[in-house]
Amino acid sequence: MASCVVRSERVVLPDGMRPASIHVSDGRIVAIGLHSDRPAGVREIDAGTDVVLPGLIDTHVHINDPGRADWEGFETATRAAAAGGITTLVDMPLNSIPPTTTVDGLEAKRRAAHGRCHVDVGFWGGVVPGNAADLAPLARAGVLGFKCFLSPSGVEEFSHVSEWDLRVAMPMLAPLGLPLLAHAEWPGLLSEPDSRADPRRYSTWLISRPPAAETAAIELLARLSHHTRARVHIVHLASADSLPAIAAARSAGVPITVETCPHYLTFCAEEIADGATPFKCAPPIRERDHRERLWQALEAGAIDLIATDHSPAPPALKHVADGDFVEAWGGIASLQVALAVVWTGAAGRGLPIERLAQWMSAAPARLAGLSGVKGAIAAGHDADLAIFDPDALCTVDAATLYHRHAVTPYDGARLRGRVRTTLLGGEIVFDDGECRGPASGRLLGPANLT
């Protein structure tokens, strides 16, 4: 018997949106019923006409804890996620000290996260030069896949890989069945920003990282994946010029997927003001034409999913005071607002809200090996739900966001949509503007993915 029923006139199910009731017991969905189902003695949550989405899954988050928790930590990041309708995060292996490139590094992560997570959290391992012997042990210890950089990562303890390193690692990853997530910018096509140019001008940063660097890295990864059959996932695609290379690889049977990010779908280089360093990231936010072609690719299914690449840093590291794009840390903070940001862009282009459930829940679940447990409102899945008012209008106030620092390019943005309530395993973790209850999120691994 269900211990809780969530009902709405608009529930996003795998086969579409319709009135329904979601019956929950012991943290999982046990049945999808008619909207009118009212079992006796069962707690009810009536969402009215608000949309009930499967809890979002963000597979690209830099929590930086332990070691750089002054940038972001498990408690603040997972509160921000809950407030944004995100019920599962997968943490990137770098920026923390130690990085998640060994089993010891993974255990340090787990110790730092224990008892502090307000949503479920999984972990990516890292591929760096010289750690090939650590990959299988990390897989056995529960990482959901692996991340590498083809260009310098920005932190010395997580080195970027060469083609030779990939030729060693990828044949080892293929039989594990876990994806290799790649920061795809080829270093030979990057340049140092022009020392004679104004460091406050966004173009000084943009010119140093051309679209061709993304395409060259993706073409290399596709060739290696074709030979090794290792799954490859391209993170944070910024350049629409790379889409033909991805399409060609797929046509050749290469197991390659790709994500883009809310900031690439929202902003454009032409509108970034001098000194506005909260917009700095790598790859950089490109021109308006790239943004529109990325949206077209999402709509056509050529891009698989959307992830935030949430990577906050203290104001001093972002050079907020002096606006120096060259010296500023590259990273966008967007975890709490991502759903409203993407919905604002999608609704403005006439796309239905059901697409968000695919891009931000179902497809990320497939990438991380969580399908069948998360990513859909269906019997047998975790009762992770986001109740969302798609018509509410709100203005972002960075000072009120849960993530560590009040620095985000979305500060002051007028967005469409508001998360009303977030449920994790059938229990409310965010409601009416506030996080609720103790830190009840789980650390994901083999034992709780079945």
PEPETA-V720413 format. One record per helix or strand of 2 or more residues. SS is the DSSP state (A for helix, B for strand). FROM is the first residue (numbers start at 0). LEN is the number of residues. If there is no record, write none. Layout:
{{SS | FROM | LEN} {SS | FROM | LEN}}
//
This chain:
{{B | 3 | 10} {B | 15 | 10} {B | 27 | 6} {B | 42 | 4} {B | 50 | 4} {B | 55 | 6} {A | 73 | 10} {B | 85 | 6} {A | 102 | 11} {B | 119 | 4} {B | 124 | 2} {A | 131 | 10} {B | 144 | 5} {A | 162 | 12} {B | 178 | 5} {A | 186 | 3} {A | 201 | 6} {A | 210 | 18} {B | 231 | 3} {A | 239 | 12} {B | 255 | 5} {A | 261 | 5} {A | 268 | 3} {A | 276 | 3} {A | 287 | 13} {B | 304 | 2} {A | 334 | 14} {A | 353 | 14} {B | 384 | 11} {A | 397 | 3} {B | 413 | 11} {B | 426 | 5} {B | 433 | 2} {A | 445 | 3}}
//
